[in-house]
């Protein structure tokens, strides 16, 4: 059984989480990240197009993949912190589908799978590790999806 960490040590405030994340992953400081939105079971991470363009003037696939992967990772991390759990979180595997070119600022959105989340947390608390599959979608200016990511994230209690 895991020991819970005091909530003060597990930052879940998006305004404080993003600067911490940028200090841990320097690439993010160059991606034109916008403020995070974390409410209920959903996380939205947005970025400006300008620092993420390719040679065709559209969104660079690597930047889109980075934001989508990171959105799922951050959702799991924030969700576990909200539960009072201090964990290492990693992506185990993913599948990306590029559906449309990105021609403007873009955002990744992920939500906890409501049916799976309680079991994921319970298994983690009992066994010290667990995994969950998330769907992340990148859109631009409210349009239809430009990219989808289905990823399995692994968590291990520290």
Secondary structure, 3 states (H helix, E strand, C coil): CCCCCCHHHCCCCHHHHHHHHHHHCHHHHHCCECCCEEECCEEEEEECCHHHECCCCCECHHHHHHHHHHHHHHHHHHHHHHCCCCEEEEEEEEEEEECCCCCCCEEEEEECCHHHHHHHHHHHHHHCEEEEEEEEEEEECCCCCCEEEEEEEEEEEC
